[in-house]
Amino acid sequence: MDVFFSDIPAEGLHLEGEFPKSIFDLDPADPIRPTGPVRYEADVYAFDEVVAVAGRLQGPFQLQCGACLEYFDHEADFPAWSAELDREPGQQSFDLETLIREEFLLLLPSHPRCDEMVPGRVCPKAELVEEHLDDLADEAPQQGPGVWDALDQWKQ
Ligand SMILES: [Zn+2]
C-alpha cells in the first residue's frame, strides 16, 4: 500500500486498518507465525529528508519458545510504535505494508520464553536452559557496567 508524500498534509496524515497475515510470507519453520490479520494506526508526517510514523501495532502471533521450541500464542500490542524512513532523492511514496511488516518483525521478541510470556506456563526446558546459562556465567567474565548504562539510556 503506497503512501504518497504529496498526500501528507503538514499536520500529518492519520491512517488505520488491517493487513492480512500473508504480508509476512515467512517460512513455516520460522520462530514467528502470524495467526491472523494485523491492525495498525499510524500518524504519518513528511519532512524534507525523513518520513516519521507513529502509532499502534497489534496482531495475533504464535512465537517459538527459545528454550523448549514449542509455539505459544501471543497477542502482540505495541501501543507507542514509531519509525523514521529516509527520503531518497526523487522518491514519491513509501510502502506502508512493508514498513509495518518489518516493524512487527523488529519489535517481536527474538528469543522469547514461553514461561515469561504466558501466565502460569511452566517451560518444560526451563531448568536445562538455566543450568546452561549458569555454566556460561561461570565461564564468561562479567559484563562491564558500560553495557547496562547504554541499555538504560536506550530505554528512556
Ligand atoms: Zn518453553
Boltz pocket constraint, residues with backbone or C-beta under 6 A from the ligand:
constraints:
  - pocket:
      binder: B
      contacts: [[A, 65], [A, 66], [A, 67], [A, 68], [A, 69], [A, 70], [A, 113], [A, 114], [A, 115], [A, 122], [A, 123], [A, 124], [A, 125]]
      max_distance: 6.0
